[in-house]
Each structure stands twice: as structure tokens, then as C-alpha cells.
Amino acid sequence: MSKFKIGFFGAGKMAEGILSAIVEKDSVIMAEKVDARADELVRKYGVVTTDDVKGVAAAAKLIFLAVRPQDVDVVAAEVKDMLTSSQTLVSIVAGKTLAKLRKAFGRKVKLIRVMPNLALRAKAGMCAIAPAANTPARDVAAVRKILAGAGETVVLKEKHLDAVTALSGSGPAYFAYMQEAMVEGGVKLGLERKVAMLLAGQTMFGTAKFLRESAMDLGAFIEGVCTKGGTTAAGMEKLADPAFKRIVASTLAAAAARSKELA
Ligand SMILES: NC(=O)c1ccc[n+]([C@@H]2O[C@H](COP(=O)([O-])OP(=O)(O)OC[C@H]3O[C@@H](n4cnc5c(N)ncnc54)[C@H](OP(=O)(O)O)[C@@H]3O)[C@@H](O)[C@H]2O)c1
């Protein structure tokens, strides 16, 4: 095996997010077919690229599977016979179960599933890690150490990954949608869009930061902002319609159901 310790099947958005967490980027090899994208990765990060997943399978000890769910079987067919018991495959693919991955990639390779989110790219990601039963703890610790470079990690049983996918995996889109709704509301009240973006974005960021750091109870926090007879209380009277939480719950349920379907 060559000097490459970490490899990637797929070099898209999430692969780049994980890459940002890796300290020794010159020990990374990524499979990328599109020349312009490969050149960009080499220039920005100093990684090595190959146009073929087999090049990664032959060279890396720890490999992230970061292709879209519909591309997994094509990649697996190419590398299955090459992977050995000294290699670890870390799949970030939504929905694909350890059982399905085992079938696709063969019995030898050690398996770990990770559900990350796009906030990795701002080094504030959330990664849930679910190892296969026979994957050694030191491999799980190594993956956790890498991912901790780009945010929070938690080790969970695989049965929770559909819920994780729905909540933190897809969550960035839902929070962005809330921000968009706040921006549109601000614009309707006469603010410039650019100003409304700043106000909504910084408020979302600051609230999240405060709540994480203080670990304050959410109900108590909301109550604290809602001065009796004040402006926030008037706003919350609209938002606290039971339909709002029902919509959020059904949003997560739909995402979790899709995660199950993707298996
Ligand atoms: N996006 C999210 O927020 C998020 C969150 C959690 C988990 N995930 C999971 O992360 C995975 C990747 O998502 P993404 O958003 O990073 O997608 P993406 O940006 O589309 O990246 C996927 C990459 O894989 C490449 N690829 C496909 N087949 C390949 C092959 N045979 N050999 C080499 N490269 C190949 C694609 O190249 P081409 O475009 O040229 O085909 C593309 O660059 C998905 O399975 C998804 O379920 C995503």
C-alpha cells in the first residue's frame, strides 16, 4: 500500500466538507473524473486525484464513500474484489444500510456509516457515526477524530440513522428555509433584502450559538424573549399555531421515510 492513508470515492460537496477536516491533506487521494474539478481540488488542497475509483481502492487505507445513492452500485462493482480486511469503508450515503453496503462491497472491508451535514463546510458540522458490529473500536475512534475537525460527532446505533438523516442530515435546508421566510417577512416590512439577510442570518447564528453554549431549556429561553405584552409575544402568538410543529414533524417524517426507501 502506498503513502495514501485516506481516500474518497466521489469528490463532490460533502467530500470537500470532510476534506476540510483532514489535517494532512497530502495523504488524501480522491477519485474525480472531471478534469476541471480535479484541478481545483489539487490547487486548493494539495490532494492527489485519480480519474478512477480503482486507483483509490488500490491506495487508501480509510475510504469515504461520498457518491450519490444511485451511484453506489456502480462504484461497488468496480472495487469489490480489490478491497481487503485492512481497509475501512466509511459511507456517508443517505439511506444505504450496513447490510446493503456489506452485500455491495463484500465481506472483507470494515464498514462504518456516517450521516454528516453540509455545515461541515463551515467546520460546524454534525456527524452521527454508526459502525458495523465487527468494526474495531480503533477504526471508529480514527474516523471520529477526523470528523471532529469539522464539528460535532456522536456514535449511535444504525437503527437511529433514518431519524438522524431527517433531523441533522437534511436540517441545514430546513433552517435555511426558515431564514428565507424571515428575510421575505422583513422585506415585506420595508427592509432591503441584503439587510434582511444579515439580520436573519446573524440572529439564527447567534441564537444557535447561545443555545448550544448555555444548554438553556428551549421553553425557558422563548419565555425569556417574550416580554409580557411585548413585540416577540405578539409574533409568537402567530408562530405558535399548532400547525407549525405539525408541519415540522411531517417534514422530518417524510425525510426519514425517504431515507428508508433509499436503502
Ligand atoms: N448534501 C448533503 O447535505 C448531504 C448530507 C448528508 C449526506 N449526504 C450524502 O452524501 C453523498 C454525496 O452527496 P453530495 O451532496 O456531496 O453529492 P455531489 O456533490 O453530487 O457529489 C457526488 C460526487 O460523486 C461523483 N461520482 C459519482 N459517481 C462516481 C464514480 N463512479 N466515480 C467517481 N466519482 C463519482 C459525482 O461526480 P459527477 O457529478 O460527475 O457524477 C459527484 O462529484 C450522497 O450519498 C448523500 O446522500 C449528503
Ligand as a Chemical Component Dictionary entry (heavy atoms), coordinates in Angstrom:
data_LIG
# 
_chem_comp.id                   LIG 
_chem_comp.type                 NON-POLYMER 
_chem_comp.pdbx_formal_charge   0 
_chem_comp.three_letter_code    LIG 
# 
loop_
_chem_comp_atom.comp_id 
_chem_comp_atom.atom_id 
_chem_comp_atom.alt_atom_id 
_chem_comp_atom.type_symbol 
_chem_comp_atom.charge 
_chem_comp_atom.model_Cartn_x 
_chem_comp_atom.model_Cartn_y 
_chem_comp_atom.model_Cartn_z 
_chem_comp_atom.pdbx_ordinal 
LIG N1  N1  N 0  -25.660 17.158 0.529   1  
LIG C1  C1  C 0  -25.958 16.944 1.785   2  
LIG O1  O1  O 0  -26.372 17.838 2.535   3  
LIG C2  C2  C 0  -25.750 15.570 2.378   4  
LIG C3  C3  C 0  -25.924 15.367 3.748   5  
LIG C4  C4  C 0  -25.688 14.085 4.277   6  
LIG C5  C5  C 0  -25.305 13.033 3.441   7  
LIG N2  N2  N 1  -25.178 13.273 2.109   8  
LIG C6  C6  C 0  -24.783 12.135 1.246   9  
LIG O2  O2  O 0  -23.523 12.444 0.703   10 
LIG C7  C7  C 0  -23.400 11.823 -0.574  11 
LIG C8  C8  C 0  -22.789 12.819 -1.519  12 
LIG O3  O3  O 0  -23.625 13.963 -1.584  13 
LIG P1  P1  P 0  -23.116 15.332 -2.218  14 
LIG O4  O4  O 0  -24.135 16.350 -1.842  15 
LIG O5  O5  O -1 -21.683 15.524 -1.899  16 
LIG O6  O6  O 0  -23.281 14.981 -3.786  17 
LIG P2  P2  P 0  -22.457 15.558 -5.002  18 
LIG O7  O7  O 0  -21.973 16.934 -4.720  19 
LIG O8  O8  O 0  -23.314 15.313 -6.214  20 
LIG O9  O9  O 0  -21.163 14.600 -5.044  21 
LIG C9  C9  C 0  -21.172 13.283 -5.515  22 
LIG C10 C10 C 0  -19.914 13.132 -6.357  23 
LIG O10 O10 O 0  -19.696 11.758 -6.691  24 
LIG C11 C11 C 0  -19.201 11.721 -8.029  25 
LIG N3  N3  N 0  -19.354 10.384 -8.606  26 
LIG C12 C12 C 0  -20.467 9.718  -8.987  27 
LIG N4  N4  N 0  -20.171 8.516  -9.488  28 
LIG C13 C13 C 0  -18.821 8.390  -9.444  29 
LIG C14 C14 C 0  -17.900 7.401  -9.819  30 
LIG N5  N5  N 0  -18.302 6.231  -10.366 31 
LIG N6  N6  N 0  -16.580 7.627  -9.634  32 
LIG C15 C15 C 0  -16.142 8.794  -9.091  33 
LIG N7  N7  N 0  -16.972 9.792  -8.715  34 
LIG C16 C16 C 0  -18.289 9.592  -8.887  35 
LIG C17 C17 C 0  -20.040 12.777 -8.727  36 
LIG O11 O11 O 0  -19.475 13.151 -9.966  37 
LIG P3  P3  P 0  -20.497 13.588 -11.151 38 
LIG O12 O12 O 0  -21.262 14.771 -10.665 39 
LIG O13 O13 O 0  -19.532 13.912 -12.281 40 
LIG O14 O14 O 0  -21.371 12.408 -11.408 41 
LIG C18 C18 C 0  -20.003 13.896 -7.693  42 
LIG O15 O15 O 0  -18.841 14.695 -7.828  43 
LIG C19 C19 C 0  -24.789 11.358 -1.001  44 
LIG O16 O16 O 0  -24.837 9.955  -0.996  45 
LIG C20 C20 C 0  -25.715 11.919 0.059   46 
LIG O17 O17 O 0  -26.738 11.012 0.403   47 
LIG C21 C21 C 0  -25.366 14.495 1.560   48 
# 
loop_
_chem_comp_bond.comp_id 
_chem_comp_bond.atom_id_1 
_chem_comp_bond.atom_id_2 
_chem_comp_bond.value_order 
_chem_comp_bond.pdbx_ordinal 
LIG N1  C1  SING 1  
LIG C1  O1  DOUB 2  
LIG C1  C2  SING 3  
LIG C2  C3  SING 4  
LIG C2  C21 DOUB 5  
LIG C3  C4  DOUB 6  
LIG C4  C5  SING 7  
LIG C5  N2  DOUB 8  
LIG N2  C6  SING 9  
LIG N2  C21 SING 10 
LIG C6  O2  SING 11 
LIG C6  C20 SING 12 
LIG O2  C7  SING 13 
LIG C7  C8  SING 14 
LIG C7  C19 SING 15 
LIG C8  O3  SING 16 
LIG O3  P1  SING 17 
LIG P1  O4  DOUB 18 
LIG P1  O5  SING 19 
LIG P1  O6  SING 20 
LIG O6  P2  SING 21 
LIG P2  O7  DOUB 22 
LIG P2  O8  SING 23 
LIG P2  O9  SING 24 
LIG O9  C9  SING 25 
LIG C9  C10 SING 26 
LIG C10 O10 SING 27 
LIG C10 C18 SING 28 
LIG O10 C11 SING 29 
LIG C11 N3  SING 30 
LIG C11 C17 SING 31 
LIG N3  C12 SING 32 
LIG N3  C16 SING 33 
LIG C12 N4  DOUB 34 
LIG N4  C13 SING 35 
LIG C13 C14 SING 36 
LIG C13 C16 DOUB 37 
LIG C14 N5  SING 38 
LIG C14 N6  DOUB 39 
LIG N6  C15 SING 40 
LIG C15 N7  DOUB 41 
LIG N7  C16 SING 42 
LIG C17 O11 SING 43 
LIG C17 C18 SING 44 
LIG O11 P3  SING 45 
LIG P3  O12 DOUB 46 
LIG P3  O13 SING 47 
LIG P3  O14 SING 48 
LIG C18 O15 SING 49 
LIG C19 O16 SING 50 
LIG C19 C20 SING 51 
LIG C20 O17 SING 52 
# 
